[in-house]
Amino acid sequence: MTSLNPQPYTFSQRAQKITSSTIREILKVTERPEIISFAGGLPAPKGFPIDIIYAAYEKVLNHNGKAALQYGPTEGYRPLREWVAQDLKRVGAHDVNVDQVLIVSGSQQALDLLGKLFIDPGSKVLVEAPSYLGALQSFSLYEPNYVAVPTDDKGLIPEGLTDDRVAHARFIYALPNFQNPTGRTLNLERRKALVKRCAEANLPIIEDDPYGDLRYAGEPLPGLLGLGREVGATVIRLGSFSKVLAPGLRLGYIVAPEAIIAKLVQIKQATDLHTATLTQMAVYETIHEGFLNFHLPAVREIYKEQCGYMLEAMQEFFPASAKWTRPEGGMFIWVTLPEHIDAYELLSRAIKKHVAFVPGEPFYAGAEPVRNTLRLSFVTVSKERIREGIEILGRLIAESAVSKAA
């Protein structure tokens, strides 16, 4: 019998440049039950309205099953798009019409479509430093030239949008609410300065806001979309049902000027024709009569409680040399360690003690990574395990500080 030696596959240059997500690789380790994981940015399962969603699917299939199981328009289910347009009034965007809304298969697809739309190899793309790893991974497929915009404890610094930085840039990507990975929120003054500067420079803003509805402290702020329209800035807003309902639905949306939506529709047709009709109809059935008005306060309370557990434990067990953010919403706390501590080395030691987190280095693009930073997620871990894991981590940080001093 002749043995056939398989030949290596010839992948495209683009495919060869793709790397695995650092977070996904770490999550493989966290599948072990003994691991206390502060790594994954996963919503709290106890906030999933399972019975409500089940009833919505059942009602859609019983009353409109043939349409729900049929192909649909690329733009999305019109009643859901209309709901999105109306709902944006809550964040200060009062003039959105249905033709400015595109339903997508989760925010990650939105990022991919926008990358295809705007980025050629070598195109300048402005990002916060640090920025959301999923966006960096998605945009990187199209080989941009990342240029970092400076940030501080208050987030993105609008004055950092110098003429040199914005010249020939395709867009700036920003998360103004409870940013992933830092948990920071852009204040109103900086929001206004950002949209004003981008209007002057004719620089589109991609406003990614998956966490905006998860505010559990402070006062709500208007979104960049509404503020941008007041001064003539082009703001492309991304939203998601992953955090307010459930990520398994894989449902999100893009809001943008009609000319941009028209091109995105063409790109989406070549990608997946349209987002699942049944899912869109079930989500609309779930939310259109105001369900989120009483569901979200309960979800926010879960996140507030979990965040409080972690902040209390950090205050008790972390050495004074470590600094961290205190988010007003969302899922993440950003930690800055003494400069000599490498978060990857710390992670290696922590995993041996059955604790996991995400080092900060992968969140940097277009700037020198800050290796003494890390991201903690508090949402899916019990109070007892948060306390246990933070105590272990605090001890390891303190040991690293002492060993350096020695």
Helices and strands as residue ranges (DSSP letters): H 13-17, H 22-30, E 36-37, G 45-47, H 50-68, H 78-87, G 88-91, G 98-100, E 101-104, H 107-118, E 124-128, H 133-140, E 145-149, E 151-152, E 155-156, G 158-160, H 163-166, E 169-174, H 188-201, E 205-208, G 212-214, H 224-231, E 235-240, G 247-249, E 252-255, H 258-269, H 277-287, H 291-317, E 323-324, E 332-336, H 343-352, E 355-356, E 358-359, G 361-363, E 373-377, H 383-405
